[in-house]
């Protein structure tokens, strides 16, 4: 962690680090740093797993192959315990979500001034390097899960079957208005809570790192390392929770009342 820039007050320093690199205005504004960093990390995930699969050997595995096999076995076990359907896409979806969210969370362990200072040297004045501290990304991920569950609901139950479930469960067909309201609230709460949980935990962690960077240099390293060690648990846990809830929601889409 570096010493706070002399030109900035504490408030200006915090605002600077919490401001996205943005193009456009209003609803159509794009956070370029969120898009670029998340895409780069996604490519790293795809390319590394692709090469691990291409170079897989039945003999003594290398470090990358061993890591990929551990990750795949771990995710497969979670899927088998929760999901009892027949879709072959659930485990790859869960693996993609876990690894991608973990990589995006992992960016929070970089020194807060490292990449922003490098960007400022080439004329980029704002750069947030942790995509999961952007609610636009976390809510977009949760909406993707929501549309997946909607797709599997329609695919497995049909429009008529899903309609019966929405209007007749849990109180029976005579109370269909209440059943419908409860179902809508339940379905809308899932993506909102899923996205805001990930955003809130990572945003709070990033803010603490920024506040630590405001302290005198002799305390930055000690507190920074202590918080980084604790934050590793949060990074892994939030990726795991997002993956597990995704599996649970898709599993529920295969169950009929």
VENDA-V972301 format. One line per field, one symbol per residue. phi: phi as a letter, one per 30 degrees, with the letter a starting at -180 (. if undefined). psi: psi as a letter, one per 40 degrees, with the letter a starting at -180 (. if undefined). A space follows every 50 residues. Layout:
phi = ???
psi = ???
This chain:
phi = .cddeddcdddddddedccddbbibidcdcdddddddddddddedddddd ddddcdbddddddddddddddddddedddddcccdcddcddddddddddd ddddddddddedcddedddddcjcdbacccedccdddddddddddddddd ddddddciddddddddcccccjddcedddddddddddddddddddddddd dddddddddddddddeedcddddddddddddeddeddddddddddddddd dddcccc
psi = iiihhdeiidddddddeehihiiiiadeihgddddddddddddddddddd ddddeiieahiaddddddddddddddddddddheaeheeddddddddddd ddddddeeeihdecdddddddeehehhhegdeehdddddddddddddddd ddddddeiddddddddeeheeidefddddddddddddddddddddddddd ddddddddddddeeiideeddddddddddddddddddddddddddddddd ddeehi.
